Amino acid sequence: MTTKTATFPLRLPVSLKAALETISDRDGTSMNQFLVVAAAEKIAAMQTEEFFSQRRNRADRDAFRRILNRQGGEDPSPEDAWDNPASR
């Protein structure tokens, strides 16, 4: 499977280009690869933020509070206790 790519000219301030050259060299990658990974990470972070924002907006807060405040249930089993060394 091949990935289609597109090219476009990119104008960077000289200081940013110098920092990019230094960091990508230290990272052992080309400037192009470094920028592609940085862009992918930024896109993933923004999409994740949007995902959780949408989830938050459709949450039923009253149902959440009812579940947290309900009576009954069972105590945690011994292996689920906070002071259990095996659970750390």
Helices and strands as residue ranges (DSSP letters): H 14-27, H 31-57, H 61-69, G 78-80, G 85-87
